[in-house]
Amino acid sequence: MTVSPATGEGERTIRPGFGEAVRAFARIGLLSFGGPAGQIALMHRVLVEEKRWLDEARFLHALNYCMLLPGPEAMQLATYAGWLTHGVRGGLAAGLLFVAPGAAVLVALSALYVAWGDLPLVEGLLFGLKAAVLAIVLEALVKVSRRALTGPAMAAVALAAFVAIALLAVPFPLIILAAALAGAALHRLRGGATGGPEATISARDGAGGPGRLVRNAAPWLALWFVPLGGLLAALGPGNVYADAAAFFSKMAVVTFGGAYAVLAYVAQQAVEVYGWLQPDEMLTGLGLAETTPGPLILVLVFVGFLGGARLSGFEPLTGGLAGALVTLWFTFVPCFLWIFAGAPYVERVRGVRWLAAALAAVTAAVVGVIANLALWFAVHVLFAEVVEGRIGPLRFDRPVPTTLDWTALGLAVLAGVALIGLRLPLLAVLGGAAAAGIALRFAGF
């Protein structure tokens, strides 16, 4: 390994050998339970505190960029960190190692669900997991809020984002764009400087100019769009695999704010438009994804597996496996594109203060989006019947009070106390909730 001066903080960072980096990112991939908040905290502990491969300023700059991107921010942060240590091969290794363990486990769990999901034992297990998922989302909301809501202005951004997505159905990209503009404008109104010594990019600097951008992006654009075009041309619209390739490609572009921010939209499309799964099965998939390492967006593997198993015309496990592979490809290939094409430029603008303010506002907006997801889950986990409510231009899911599931509420409250109040390990809480769900099902509840 070599020691090099860090930028921005006056600290010194260590550049690891490639083998050492691969081992560290494999460890992160195997231990990355608990959703994006826990995964980011794990990477900070390993990369900044233990290994000293990144300093605090560079880690936070990379995190803010990844929060701005569509797709799973934790996986992209791992890819970015790998790129910082060993270029493209380091980023590719880090990203793949972050995804592969959880993807393999979730494919196996999806196969078990398709084969035996209607057994009382499995039904009880999944019932318990759904209740625990609500507590997990609330815990993520608390953690992200503490980091992102640094003052009244950021709290206002979060509230505006919640109203926009929960009650006005404003598209995710518009919310993110508005938050970024608000953050930059607030920085200017407060008299902030526009940037530091690295505030501009020239064609001769480390970013390499447009030519390098094209070279960096070209192979990943080909890996994305050549298979997409091939599936659409060979199978045509209406085929489950072609539809999945097109849908998850779209998700790769518009899924700002990570998995928590977009699951409600994905569930609505997968259930109502494509018919790949039932409404409560999205919560089942999320519960299974929470039990595996890797990014929470791996829940999409469950969605793709069920769609392929049910609508491909193949034997269920074969069709499901193909659906899962299609989902993985079109969900994660674009993630490598965003990092390898954009990271060289992002590294050159770490001194641009208005951009940092814009990214901070985006993080605050994500709090509002996660709050909407928490509300959506609460309504659908705790109530058997939900209808559409309207007040003028506002639209929302209105639960029918008499259909409240007191058992689910009790499990969710206990899981919340365990996670947020007692700070018990995530896997212990999930295991306890699953065991309680099994016991309640066999007891007749």
N, C-alpha and C positions, 0 to 999 in steps of 0.2 A: 504494500500500500504506500501511497505518497501523501504528504501533507501540503495543502495549498491554502492561501489566504482566502477567507470568505469575504463576500462583499456586503456592505451595508451595516454590519454589526461590529466589525473589527475583530471577529473571532477567526480561528483557524479551523478548517474542516479537513477531513481525511478522505482521500480517494481510494476506495477498496479495489482489490483485484476482482476480476470478473467472477471467478469461482466463489469468492466470499460473498459478493453481491447476490449471486444466484441462491446461495444457501440462506441468506437473510430474507430475501423475498419469498422463498419457499416457506420459510417459517411464518412470515406474515400471512401468506395465503392460507396456510393450514389453521392459523389461530384467529382469522378475521371473522369472528362471530359478532353478533350484536348490532348489525346495521351500520350505516355510514358513520354515525357519531362515534361508535366504539372502534370502528376500523381506522378512522382518521387519528383517533387518540393512540391506537396501537402503533401506527406508522410514525407518529411524532415521537413516541417513546423509543422506538428502535432506531430510527434514522437520525433524529436530532439529539436525543438525550444519551442513548447508549453508544451508538456507532460514531456520532458526530460527522456523518457524511454530508449533512445539510445544516446550515445555521437557521435560527428562528425566522429571520426576515425572508430568506429564500423559500422556506417551507410554507410560510403563510402566503407569500406571493403566488406560489404554485397552487395552493389550495384555493385562493380566490379566483384564479383563472379557471380551475376545474369546476368550481361552483357556477361559473358563468356558462360553461359548455352544456350542451344537451348530453344526456347519458349519465352513467353512474360515476359520480364525482370521486368516490374512493378508489375505484379501479383506475380511473384516469390519473389520479394523484400518484398511485403506485407506478404507472407507466411513465409519468413525468419524472418521478424520482429516479427510476431506472435509466431514463434517457440522460439525466444530469450526470450519472455516474459513469455510464458506458455507451452513450449514444443510442442509436436505433436498436442494436442487439440487446443492450441493457434494458431499454424500454419494453421491447417485445418480450423478453424473458420475465420481467416484473409483471407486466399485464397478464400474460398467459398463466403465470403461477398464481396470480391473485384469483383468476376465474376458474381454473381447471378443477381443483378439488371440490368446490361447491357444485359445479356443473355436473360432475360425475355422480355425486351423491343425490342430487335432485332428480336426475334422470332415473336413477334406481327407485327413488321414492315415488316418482310419477308412475312408473311401471307397476309398483305395488298397489298404488291407489286405483289404477285402471282395472287391475286383476281382482282386488279384494276390498275395494272401498265401501261396499255395502254391508260388510260384516259388522255386527254390533261392537266388537272390540275396536275396529278401525274407526267406526263412527264416533265412539266415545273419545278416542284419542284426538280426533280432529276437532270435536266439539271443545275440548279443553284447550287446544292450541288456538282456536279462534278467539276465545275469551282472553287468552294471554296476549295475543297480537295487539288488541286494543290498548292494553297497558304498555306494551313495547312502543307503540307509536306515540303515546302520551309522554313516555320517558324521553324519546327522541326530540319531541317538541320542547320539553323542558331544557334539555342539554343545548340544543341549537339556539334557543332563546337567550340563554345565559351568555353565549359567545357573541351573538349577532346584535342583540338589542342594547346598544351601548348608550342610548339616550332617548329623549322624547321623539326626536326626528326619525330615528330608526324604528321605534315602536309605531309611529304613524305610518311608515312605509309598510310594515308588516300588517297592520290593520287594513290599510287600503288594498293590499294584495288579497287578504282573506275575503273582503267584501266583493272584490272584482271576480274572484274565481268561484266563490261559494254561492253568491246571490245573483251575479250578473253574467256568469258564464263567459267571461273574457278569456280569450285564448292564452295559453301559457307564454308563448313568445312575446306577446304584447305586454304582459305583466312584467316580464324580465326586462324588456326594453325600457318600459316606463320607469322601473325602479332604477336602472342604470342612469337614465337621464336625470332623474330626481337627485341621485347621489352626486352626480357631477355638478348640477345646479346649486345644491346646498353647499358644496365645497366653494364654489365661486362666490355665493352670497356671504359666506363667512370670511371672505377675503383671502382664501387659500391660494398658494402659489400654483402655477400650472405644472411645474415639474422640476426635476433635478438635473444633474449632469447627463443622465441617460434618457432625456425626454424625447429625443428624435432618433429616427432610423434612417440610415443612408444605404444605398446599394452596395457600398464598400465595407460595411461593418460586419459584425459577426452573424447577423441574420442572413446575409448573402443576397438580398434583393429578390426581385420577382423570379429570376431564373432558378434560384435554389428552392423557392416556394413551389414552383412547378415540379421540380425533380423530387422534392419530398412528398408531394401529394399524389403524383401520378400513379405509383404502384398500388396505393391504397384505394384510390378511385377505381382503378381497374379491378381490384379484388372485390370491390363493392358492386359496381354496376355491370360488369360482364356477367357474373352469375345471376344477378337480378334480371337483366335483359334476357338471358337464356331461359330462365324459368318462365317468365311471362310469355316469351315466344313459343316455347315448347308446350306449355300446359294451358295457357290462356287464363283470363280472369274467371273467377268462380272455382278454380281448383284450389284446394286448401293450401297447398305448398306455395303456389304463385301468390295467393292472397296474403299468406303469412310473410313471404319475402317482401312484398310491397308495403304491408302494414308496419312491419318492424323496421324497415328502412325509413318510413315516415317517422316512427317513434325515435329513431336515432337522430333525427333533425330537430324535433320539437320537444323532446323530453327534458326540458330545463328543470333544474332543481332536484334531480335525482329521482330515485324510485318512489319515495314517499309523495313526491309532488305530482306524479302522473298515474298512480295506480287506479284512481277512481275513473279516469278517462279510459285507460286500457280495459278495465273491467266492463265499462259500458259498451265499448266497441266490440270486445270479444264475445259478450253475451248477446247484445241486441242486434248487432249488425252481422256478425259472422256466425254466431251460434256454436262457437267452439266449446263453451262450457256454461254451467248454470250460475246464477248470481252468487250463491253462497260458496261456490267452488273457488272463486277468486280469493276469498278469505282462507280457504283450505290451502291453496297454493302458497299464500303469504306465510301461513303458519309453518308449512314445510320449509320454505326458503329461510325462515328465521332460525331453523334448527341446523342449517348448513353454513359452512364458512363461505366467504366471498360476497360479492355485491348483492344487495337485496333485489336488484333488477333481474336476478336469476329466476325470480318467480315467473318471468315470461317463458322460461323453459317449460314449466308446468303447463302454461297456457298453450304453447305450441305442441307439446306432447299430447294433450287431450284433443286438440283439433285434429292432429294427424291420426290419432288412434280411432276417432269416431267418424271422420269424414273422408279419409283418403281412399277407402275401398280396399286397403290392404289389411292383413291380419293386425289386430290392435297394437301389439307390442312393436311390430315392424313399422307400421305407419306412425306410431307415436315417436319412435326413435328418430325417424326421418324428420318429423315435425320439430323435434327438439334441436336437431342439428341445423336445420334451416333457421330456426330462431336464434341460436347462438351465433351463427355466421353474420346475420344481418343486424344483430344487436351490437356486436363487439368490434367488427372490422372498422366501422366508422369511428369508434373511440380512438383507435390507433391513428387514424387520419387526423383527427383534431389535434392530437398531441404532436405527432411528428411534423406536421405542416405548420402548426402555430407556435410551438414552444420556442423555437429560435427567436421569433419576434417578441414573444412575451418576455423572454429574458432580457431583451434590450430596453423594455419600457418599465423596468422595476422602479425607476425614479420618477415616474409620472404620477404626481399626487392626485390629480383629478380622476385619473383612471382607478387608482386605489380606492378613492371615495365612491366611485360608481360601482366597483365590485363589492364593497362593503354593503351598499344599499341592496344589491342583488341578494346577498346573503340574508339580509333582513326580510326581503320579500319572500324568500323561501320559508321563513317561519310562518307567514300567513298561509302559504300553500300547504304546509304540513298540518297546520291547524284545521284546514278544510278536510284533509284526509282523515284526521282523527275524528272529526265530526261525522264524516261519511261512514267510517267503520263503526262508530258507536251506534249510529242509527240502525245499521244493517246487522250488527251482532246482537244487539239487545232487544230488537223488536221484530216480531214475525211478520208484521204488515207495515208497509211504508207507502204513502201516496204523495203525489205532487202538491205542494203548497204554493200559493201565489199571493203577493201583496204588491199591486201595481206592477212595475217592471221586474220585481224581484221574484225569483223562482228558487225553490228549495225542497228537499226531501222532508216530508212531515210524517213522523211515526204515529201510528195509532196507539194511544196510551194503554188501551186494554190488552194489547198483545205483548206487553213487556215480558221478557224472559228473565224471571228473578234469579234463576240458577246461573245463567250467563253473567248477569250483573254481579252476583256474589263472587264468581270466579274472577271476573275482571278486576273487581275491587281488591281482592286478595293478591292477585298478581301485581297490581299497581303498588300496593303497600310493600310487597316483597322487593320489587325492583327499585322504586323511587325512595321509599321510606327506609327500608332495611338494607338496600343496596346489595341484595343477594346476586350471585352470578346468574347470567341470563339462562344458561343451559339448565341450571337447577330449577329456575322458575318455570321454564318450559316443560321440564320433566314432571314437576309437581302438578302443573295444570293438566298435562296429558293424563297422568295417573288419576287425578280427581275426575276428569271427564269420563274416563273408562268406568270408574266406580259408580258415578251418578247414572250412567246409561244402564249398567247392570242392575242398579237399584230401582230402575223404572222412571227416572226423571228425564 
